[in-house]
Structures are given as structure tokens and as C-alpha cells.
């Protein structure tokens, strides 16, 4: 796998991390949205581990 793909995954992972943090700081976070973003973040992390 190319390093550009790994860089893109790292960027997407960081973006999701920021979005999750922002959602958690809201007065009434949407738990369904949080769960979906966390699952997506985990899938990205698993993909990064397999190609690294």
C-alpha cells in the first residue's frame, strides 16, 4: 500500500477524532451519530494497522 493512502487514512482518522470530540462537547450529544463516527474511526484504524 502506498504511503499516500496511509496518510489519507491518518487524516480521516484525525478528522473523525475532532468531530467526535465536538459532538461530545455539545449539551445534548447525538449518541447515534457518536456511535456511527466511532465505528467508522475504528474501521479506519484497523485498516491503518493492516497496511502499516
VENQUI-V582434 format. One record per residue. N is the residue number from 1. PSI is psi in radians with two decimals (NA if undefined). D_LAST is the distance of its C-alpha to the last C-alpha in Angstrom with 2 decimals. Layout:
N:PSI:D_LAST
N:PSI:D_LAST
This chain:
1:2.58:8.34
2:2.74:9.72
3:-0.45:8.97
4:-0.62:11.88
5:-0.75:10.48
6:-0.71:7.66
7:-0.71:10.75
8:-0.72:12.89
9:-0.74:11.06
10:-0.69:11.23
11:-0.80:14.80
12:-0.68:15.72
13:-0.78:14.53
14:-0.69:16.70
15:-0.77:19.49
16:-0.67:19.66
17:-0.76:19.76
18:-0.75:22.69
19:-0.69:24.41
20:-0.80:24.26
21:-0.72:25.74
22:-0.73:28.41
23:-0.69:29.34
24:-0.45:29.67
25:-0.24:32.00
26:2.66:34.34
27:-0.66:37.62
28:1.41:37.02
29:2.51:33.34
30:1.85:32.78
31:-0.55:31.17
32:-0.74:30.34
33:-0.75:28.48
34:-0.79:26.64
35:-0.74:25.64
36:-0.76:24.42
37:-0.68:22.33
38:-0.67:20.82
39:-0.74:19.95
40:-0.73:18.35
41:-0.71:16.33
42:-0.74:15.22
43:-0.71:14.27
44:-0.77:12.11
45:-0.75:10.42
46:-0.69:10.02
47:-0.69:8.58
48:-0.70:5.91
49:-0.70:5.27
50:-0.49:5.76
51:-0.23:3.81
52:NA:0.00
